[in-house]
């Protein structure tokens, strides 16, 4: 938050074509799975000022379905639309959603280490498992490719759409008759085929038959297309014409990545599969690991899955807040991450950013604010040129390095330990130059950090923002092969800053362009910069 990601700092980088070095990031909460439950949990946590990173491999359980139903306020919406909106909502609070995959989760001292595809990792205080489950269909040819369309399993999700139509229910388990009374009410053209009658309730079959529902006890050989409808081919040679097929699936919780924690799926009471066992608050058997949505309860439709994610997200927030209260601390997840990054050797070269040198050399020295100063090369360069410099950063470790180097060079640089998103990060002071060089602070719905940045520029002063040209973000990579370690959409970008200048008025934009990175910038994975320079009119 307010950080230089300069040429030797991997932050805000990452695309398959020019993959940055693998890195480990810290966060308060890591969420495995970014569908309804995971995103709802992440939103709840982000609104409690916890840093959250969601990792999603785009394999939502309801992906085959074109529409979701029974979701109040979103009735009939495509599932993908809910996920898109949800991601934007999480990002609007600075939560990140990475397109990738979690391969392994283990304890690392009092944190959890999540290994990601492509070699990067997350260190998190809490883990929310919202990875969902996979549906295993009966082994009958023709079911799989029609799943979520002509082949349905839930009368609440898709029953209305097949009302009054010819529906053939294929029963393969004793639980298979559970939805049958519902479907009998939705259509008077229901036929029940008992494909596997092992353990089935014979009385229930008799009751169905007595109520007028044809019950056929024989195996199904395959489902095909026949004369604009479905043909359900039976072992005895008959073919039943149908508009839709109702059948059940076996389900398997997607928790292979948790094996290193000793967590395994447990048989579900229905006998239809395995889920991850949780208590009423979403806690698993491993302290600090929570679960929500279909991975823990396969019966949840999208609305209750989201509600469950929201509830478990609140439990995680209580759990973190309780720990912090006990230690008397009020830790910032963002600050912890950046302090962690500056814990080792010098992060980068110590040379000022070329774009700053190019743009600020002709400015008369005055008061300067370097936002997200990092190790301070830009601030020190400005001080050497006669500027009165305030260097702000969320990391006290980074600022100690700035103080030490300034003292070594005999320069006067005031360091300011502050989060760019705090309430009045720069006080009431105004500066002749406000510089944000490859900096990042997360978005907030009201744009607090952005307003503070603009408000710090004195009348007649210059705002200089330099960032990585963002088109690399759009490069798609295979989640199984690579997880980009940053989500730029969670951070305030140059275009957003430029739009704010235009909408507030009173600014003269002098430069807003994409240009090659200056010579000497040792960056293999970004070749172009976006430079924005604007003057606040007096």
C-alpha positions in Angstrom: 0.0 0.0 0.0 1.9 2.9 -1.3 4.9 0.9 -2.5 7.6 1.2 -5.1 7.5 -1.9 -7.2 10.7 -0.9 -9.1 12.9 -2.8 -11.4 14.1 -5.4 -8.9 10.9 -5.8 -7.1 8.6 -8.5 -8.4 5.4 -6.9 -7.0 2.6 -6.2 -9.4 4.2 -8.4 -12.1 3.1 -11.7 -13.6 2.1 -13.1 -16.9 2.9 -16.4 -18.5 4.7 -15.0 -21.5 7.3 -13.2 -19.3 7.0 -14.9 -16.0 8.5 -13.0 -13.0 10.6 -14.9 -10.4 8.4 -17.0 -8.1 7.7 -15.2 -4.9 5.9 -15.7 -1.6 3.3 -13.3 -0.4 1.7 -12.8 3.0 -2.0 -12.2 3.6 -4.4 -12.5 6.5 -6.7 -14.9 4.7 -6.2 -17.2 1.7 -9.3 -18.5 0.0 -9.2 -21.6 -2.1 -11.9 -21.3 -4.7 -13.6 -18.2 -6.1 -17.2 -19.1 -6.7 -20.2 -18.1 -4.6 -19.0 -19.3 -1.2 -15.3 -18.2 -1.6 -16.1 -14.8 -3.0 -18.8 -14.1 -0.3 -16.3 -15.1 2.4 -13.6 -13.0 0.9 -15.9 -9.9 0.7 -16.8 -10.3 4.4 -13.2 -10.6 5.4 -12.0 -7.7 3.2 -14.6 -5.4 4.8 -13.1 -6.3 8.2 -9.8 -4.7 7.0 -8.1 -8.1 6.5 -5.9 -8.7 3.5 -7.4 -11.5 1.5 -6.2 -13.4 -1.6 -8.6 -15.7 -3.5 -7.1 -18.4 -5.8 -9.6 -19.7 -8.4 -9.0 -22.2 -11.2 -12.3 -21.5 -13.0 -13.9 -24.9 -12.5 -17.1 -23.8 -10.7 -19.5 -26.7 -10.1 -22.4 -24.9 -11.9 -20.3 -23.8 -14.9 -22.2 -26.1 -17.3 -25.5 -24.4 -16.4 -26.6 -21.3 -18.4 -28.7 -19.8 -15.7 -29.1 -20.1 -11.9 -32.4 -20.0 -10.2 -33.9 -19.3 -6.8 -31.3 -16.6 -6.1 -33.2 -13.6 -4.7 -32.2 -10.5 -6.6 -30.3 -12.5 -9.2 -33.0 -14.8 -10.5 -32.1 -16.3 -13.9 -28.6 -14.8 -14.0 -25.8 -16.7 -15.7 -23.5 -18.2 -13.0 -20.5 -16.6 -14.6 -22.1 -13.2 -14.2 -22.4 -13.6 -10.5 -18.8 -14.6 -10.3 -17.7 -11.6 -12.4 -19.7 -9.2 -10.2 -18.4 -10.9 -7.0 -14.8 -10.6 -8.1 -15.3 -6.9 -8.8 -16.9 -6.4 -5.4 -14.0 -8.2 -3.6 -11.4 -6.2 -5.6 -13.2 -2.9 -4.7 -12.1 -3.5 -1.1 -8.6 -4.4 -2.2 -9.1 -8.2 -2.0 -7.2 -10.0 -4.7 -8.5 -12.8 -7.0 -5.8 -14.8 -8.7 -6.5 -17.1 -11.6 -4.5 -20.1 -10.7 -4.5 -23.2 -8.6 -3.5 -24.2 -5.0 -1.4 -27.4 -5.2 -0.6 -28.0 -1.5 -1.3 -26.5 1.9 1.0 -27.0 5.0 1.7 -25.4 8.3 4.7 -23.1 8.5 5.2 -22.0 12.1 1.9 -20.2 13.0 0.9 -19.6 9.4 -0.2 -21.7 6.5 1.9 -22.0 3.3 -0.1 -22.5 0.1 2.0 -23.7 -2.9 0.6 -22.3 -6.1 0.9 -23.6 -9.7 4.0 -22.0 -11.3 6.1 -21.9 -8.2 4.8 -19.0 -6.1 3.3 -19.3 -2.7 1.1 -17.6 -0.1 1.6 -17.4 3.7 -1.7 -16.9 5.4 -3.0 -16.7 9.0 -6.3 -18.4 8.1 -7.4 -20.5 5.1 -11.0 -20.7 3.8 -11.5 -23.8 1.7 -14.3 -23.1 -0.9 -13.1 -25.4 -3.6 -16.4 -27.1 -4.2 -16.9 -30.6 -5.4 -16.9 -32.6 -8.5 -20.0 -34.5 -9.7 -19.6 -38.0 -10.8 -22.4 -39.0 -13.1 -23.8 -42.6 -13.5 -21.8 -44.5 -16.1 -24.4 -44.2 -18.8 -23.3 -43.0 -22.3 -24.7 -39.6 -23.2 -25.3 -38.2 -19.7 -22.0 -36.3 -19.3 -22.1 -34.1 -22.3 -25.7 -33.0 -21.5 -25.1 -32.4 -17.8 -26.4 -29.0 -16.7 -28.5 -28.7 -19.8 -30.9 -31.5 -20.8 -29.6 -33.7 -17.9 -30.5 -32.1 -14.5 -30.2 -33.3 -10.9 -32.1 -30.7 -8.9 -35.8 -29.8 -9.3 -35.2 -26.5 -7.4 -32.5 -25.4 -9.8 -34.0 -26.5 -13.1 -37.4 -28.1 -12.5 -39.5 -25.1 -13.5 -37.9 -25.0 -16.9 -39.0 -28.6 -17.7 -42.5 -28.3 -16.3 -45.2 -30.1 -18.3 -42.4 -31.8 -20.4 -41.5 -35.4 -20.8 -39.0 -36.1 -18.0 -37.3 -39.5 -17.5 -35.8 -40.0 -14.1 -32.9 -42.4 -14.0 -32.6 -43.8 -10.5 -29.2 -45.3 -9.6 -29.1 -45.1 -5.7 -31.5 -45.6 -2.8 -31.5 -41.8 -2.4 -32.5 -41.3 -6.0 -36.2 -41.2 -5.2 -35.7 -38.2 -2.9 -36.6 -35.5 -5.6 -39.2 -37.6 -7.3 -42.3 -36.2 -5.5 -41.2 -32.7 -6.5 -40.8 -33.6 -10.1 -44.1 -35.4 -10.1 -45.8 -32.1 -9.2 -43.9 -30.2 -11.9 -44.9 -32.4 -14.8 -47.6 -35.1 -15.4 -45.3 -36.7 -18.0 -42.7 -38.2 -15.6 -41.4 -41.7 -16.0 -39.1 -43.3 -13.4 -36.5 -45.8 -14.6 -34.9 -47.8 -11.9 -31.4 -48.4 -13.4 -30.0 -49.8 -10.1 -32.5 -50.9 -7.5 -30.0 -52.0 -4.9 -31.3 -51.0 -1.5 -34.3 -49.1 -2.9 -37.5 -48.5 -0.9 -40.0 -50.8 -2.6 -42.9 -49.2 -0.8 -41.9 -45.8 -2.3 -41.9 -47.4 -5.8 -45.4 -48.8 -5.2 -46.7 -45.5 -3.9 -45.3 -43.7 -7.0 -46.9 -46.3 -9.3 -50.2 -46.1 -7.5 -50.1 -42.3 -8.0 -49.9 -42.7 -11.7 -46.2 -42.4 -12.4 -44.9 -45.1 -14.7 -42.1 -47.1 -13.0 -39.8 -49.1 -15.2 -37.3 -51.5 -13.6 -34.5 -52.0 -16.1 -31.1 -50.7 -16.9 -30.4 -47.8 -19.3 -27.9 -48.5 -22.0 -27.5 -45.0 -23.3 -29.0 -41.5 -23.9 -29.0 -40.3 -27.5 -30.7 -37.7 -29.7 -33.8 -38.9 -31.4 -36.2 -36.8 -33.6 -35.5 -33.5 -31.9 -35.8 -35.0 -28.4 -33.7 -37.3 -26.2 -34.0 -41.1 -26.6 -33.4 -43.1 -23.4 -32.4 -46.5 -24.7 -33.3 -49.3 -22.3 -31.5 -52.7 -22.0 -34.7 -54.5 -23.1 -34.6 -52.6 -26.4 -37.2 -50.0 -25.7 -36.5 -46.3 -26.3 -38.3 -43.7 -24.1 -38.7 -40.3 -25.7 -37.9 -37.4 -23.3 -37.3 -33.7 -23.2 -35.1 -33.9 -20.1 -33.4 -36.5 -17.9 -33.4 -36.2 -14.1 -30.6 -38.2 -12.4 -28.4 -38.0 -9.3 -24.6 -37.7 -9.1 -22.0 -38.9 -6.7 -19.9 -36.0 -5.3 -16.3 -35.7 -4.3 -15.0 -32.8 -2.2 -12.1 -31.1 -4.1 -9.5 -31.2 -1.2 -6.5 -33.0 -2.6 -4.5 -29.9 -1.8 -5.2 -30.4 1.9 -3.5 -33.8 2.2 -0.4 -32.3 3.7 -2.5 -31.0 6.6 -3.9 -34.4 7.2 -7.4 -33.4 6.1 -9.4 -35.9 4.1 -12.9 -36.2 2.8 -15.4 -38.0 5.0 -18.4 -40.0 3.8 -21.6 -37.9 3.5 -24.6 -39.3 5.5 -26.5 -39.7 2.2 -24.1 -42.3 1.1 -23.7 -40.3 -2.2 -20.1 -39.2 -1.8 -17.6 -37.4 0.5 -17.3 -33.9 1.9 -15.0 -32.0 4.1 -16.3 -32.3 7.7 -16.9 -28.9 9.5 -18.5 -27.8 12.7 -21.4 -25.3 12.8 -19.0 -22.4 12.5 -17.2 -23.8 9.4 -14.1 -25.0 11.3 -12.4 -28.1 10.0 -10.4 -30.5 12.2 -7.3 -28.3 11.6 -7.3 -25.1 13.7 -7.2 -22.1 11.4 -8.6 -23.9 8.4 -12.3 -23.2 7.6 -14.6 -24.4 4.8 -17.8 -23.2 3.2 -20.1 -24.0 0.3 -20.5 -27.3 -1.5 -17.1 -28.7 -0.4 -18.8 -29.0 3.1 -22.5 -29.3 2.1 -23.4 -30.6 -1.3 -27.1 -29.7 -1.0 -26.5 -25.9 -1.1 -27.8 -24.0 -4.1 -25.9 -20.9 -5.1 -27.7 -18.5 -2.8 -27.2 -20.6 0.4 -23.7 -21.4 -0.7 -23.0 -17.6 -0.8 -24.7 -17.2 2.5 -22.6 -19.9 4.1 -19.4 -18.3 2.7 -20.5 -15.0 4.2 -21.2 -16.6 7.6 -17.9 -18.5 7.7 -16.1 -15.4 6.6 -17.5 -13.7 9.7 -16.3 -16.6 11.8 -12.8 -16.1 10.4 -12.9 -12.4 11.2 -14.0 -13.1 14.8 -11.2 -15.7 15.1 -8.5 -13.2 13.9 -9.8 -10.4 16.0 -9.9 -12.6 19.1 -6.2 -13.6 18.5 -5.2 -9.9 18.0 -7.1 -8.8 21.1 -5.3 -11.5 23.2 -1.9 -10.2 22.1 -2.9 -6.5 22.4 -2.0 -6.0 18.7 -3.8 -4.4 15.8 -1.7 -5.8 13.0 -2.2 -4.6 9.4 -2.0 -7.5 6.9 -0.6 -5.1 4.3 2.1 -3.8 6.6 3.0 -7.4 7.6 3.4 -8.4 3.9 5.7 -5.5 3.0 7.8 -5.8 6.2 8.2 -9.4 5.3 9.4 -8.5 1.8 12.0 -6.1 3.3 13.2 -8.5 5.9 16.1 -9.9 3.8 18.8 -8.4 1.6 18.3 -5.1 -0.2 15.4 -5.6 -2.6 16.7 -3.6 -5.5 19.6 -1.7 -7.0 19.3 1.7 -5.3 19.1 3.6 -8.6 16.3 6.1 -9.1 13.6 5.2 -11.5 14.4 6.4 -15.0 10.9 7.9 -15.6 11.3 10.1 -12.5 14.7 11.3 -13.6 13.3 12.1 -17.1 10.2 13.9 -15.8 11.4 15.7 -12.7 14.9 17.0 -13.8 13.4 20.2 -15.2 11.3 21.0 -12.1 12.4 23.6 -9.7 13.1 21.9 -6.3 10.5 22.5 -3.6 8.6 20.1 -1.3 8.2 16.6 -2.6 6.2 13.6 -1.4 7.4 10.2 -2.5 4.5 7.8 -1.9 5.4 4.2 -1.4 9.1 5.0 -1.3 10.3 1.5 -0.7 14.1 1.7 0.0 14.0 5.3 -1.1 16.2 5.6 -4.2 13.8 8.2 -5.7 13.5 10.1 -2.5 17.3 10.2 -2.1 17.8 11.4 -5.7 15.3 14.2 -5.2 17.0 15.2 -1.9 20.4 15.3 -3.7 18.8 17.8 -6.2 17.7 20.1 -3.4 14.1 19.0 -2.8 12.7 18.9 0.8 11.5 15.3 0.7 8.9 13.3 2.6 9.1 9.6 1.9 6.1 7.6 2.9 5.7 3.9 3.2 3.6 1.3 5.0 6.7 -0.7 5.9 8.8 0.6 8.8 11.5 -1.8 7.8 11.8 -0.1 4.4 11.9 3.3 6.0 14.7 2.3 8.3 16.8 1.5 5.2 15.9 5.0 3.8 16.9 6.6 7.1 20.2 4.7 7.2 21.1 5.5 3.6 20.1 9.2 4.0 22.3 9.5 7.0 25.2 7.8 5.2 24.9 10.3 2.3 24.3 13.3 4.7 20.9 14.0 3.2 17.8 15.2 5.0 14.8 13.0 4.1 11.8 12.9 6.4 10.3 9.4 6.5 6.6 8.9 7.2 5.3 5.5 8.3 1.7 5.4 7.0 -0.7 3.4 4.9 -1.7 5.3 1.8 -5.3 4.2 2.6 -5.4 5.5 6.1 -7.7 8.3 7.0 -5.4 11.4 6.5 -2.1 9.8 5.4 -0.2 13.0 4.7 -2.0 15.3 7.2 -2.9 18.7 5.8 0.5 19.2 4.1 0.7 20.1 0.4 3.6 19.4 -1.9 5.1 20.8 -5.1 5.7 17.3 -6.4 3.8 14.1 -5.5 5.4 11.1 -7.0 4.0 7.6 -7.2 6.6 5.4 -9.0 5.4 1.8 -9.7 3.5 2.2 -6.4 0.5 0.4 -5.3 -2.3 0.9 -2.9 -5.5 -1.1 -2.9 -8.8 0.2 -4.1 -11.5 1.2 -1.7 -15.2 1.8 -2.7 -14.9 5.5 -1.8 -11.4 5.9 -3.3 -9.8 7.1 0.0 -6.2 6.6 -1.0 -6.7 8.2 -4.4 -8.3 11.3 -2.9 -5.5 11.6 -0.4 -2.9 11.3 -3.2 -4.6 14.1 -5.2 -5.2 16.2 -2.1 -1.5 16.2 -1.3 -0.6 18.2 -4.5 -0.3 21.9 -3.8 -1.9 24.4 -6.3 0.7 24.7 -9.1 2.2 21.5 -8.0 2.9 18.4 -10.1 1.5 14.8 -9.8 3.8 12.2 -11.4 2.6 8.6 -11.6 4.5 5.9 -13.4 3.2 2.4 -13.7 3.7 -0.8 -15.6 1.8 -0.9 -18.9 -1.1 -3.2 -18.0 -1.9 -5.2 -21.1 0.2 -8.2 -19.8 -2.6 -8.6 -17.2 -4.9 -9.7 -19.9 -2.6 -12.5 -21.1 -4.4 -15.7 -20.1 -2.4 -18.6 -18.7 -3.5 -22.1 -17.8 -4.4 -22.0 -14.0 -3.0 -25.5 -13.6 0.4 -24.3 -15.0 0.8 -20.8 -13.6 -0.7 -18.5 -10.9 0.1 -14.8 -11.4 1.0 -13.7 -7.9 -0.6 -10.2 -8.1 -4.1 -9.1 -9.1 -3.6 -5.5 -10.5 -7.4 -5.1 -10.6 -7.4 -4.8 -6.8 -5.1 -1.8 -6.9 -5.6 1.8 -8.0 -4.2 2.1 -11.5 -3.0 5.0 -13.7 -6.2 5.0 -15.8 -8.3 5.3 -12.6 -6.1 8.2 -11.4 -6.4 10.0 -14.8 -10.2 9.5 -14.8 -10.3 11.1 -11.3 -8.3 14.1 -12.5 -10.6 14.6 -15.4 -13.8 14.3 -13.3 -12.6 16.5 -10.4 -11.5 19.3 -12.8 -8.8 21.9 -11.9 -6.0 19.7 -13.3 -4.0 20.1 -16.5 -2.8 16.8 -17.8 0.6 17.4 -19.4 1.6 13.8 -20.2 -0.5 10.6 -20.3 1.3 8.1 -22.5 2.8 4.7 -22.9 6.5 4.6 -23.6 9.4 2.1 -23.5 11.0 1.6 -20.1 14.1 3.8 -19.7 17.5 2.1 -20.3 19.0 0.4 -17.4 15.7 -0.7 -15.9 16.5 -4.4 -15.2 13.1 -5.8 -15.8 12.6 -8.7 -18.1 8.9 -8.8 -17.7 7.7 -5.3 -18.4 8.9 -3.5 -21.4 6.6 -0.4 -21.3 5.6 2.2 -18.8 2.5 4.4 -18.5 3.5 7.9 -17.5 0.9 10.4 -16.1 2.0 13.9 -15.3 -0.5 16.5 -14.3 -0.4 20.0 -12.7 -2.9 21.2 -10.2 -4.2 24.6 -11.4 -3.7 27.5 -9.0 
